[in-house]
Amino acid sequence: MQGVWTRRLKETFAILTVGDGNVEVIFPKEHSLLWEFGPSRVRNVARLFAENPNLIRLLGTVRLSSASGWRSANTTGR
């Protein structure tokens, strides 16, 4: 049996992943440009996603699906 803090950390991870996935699906360009800072490689990736919003939407959809599936698989019988 897992401790309460372990379960809370897993729950927090799932919540953050789902929230970020939703933002990526709904506001792909804005979300990508938010991360346009730092080294040139990071800026280039952010611009790539901003110029191709369906790529970040796909990533968001994958994150939503994986977080939901992961959370369902880790649900106890409570």
Secondary structure, 3 states (H helix, E strand, C coil): CCCHHHHHHHHHHHHHHHHHHHHHHHCHHHHHHHCCCCCHHHHHHHHHHHHCHHHHHHHHHHHHHHHHHHHHHCCCCC
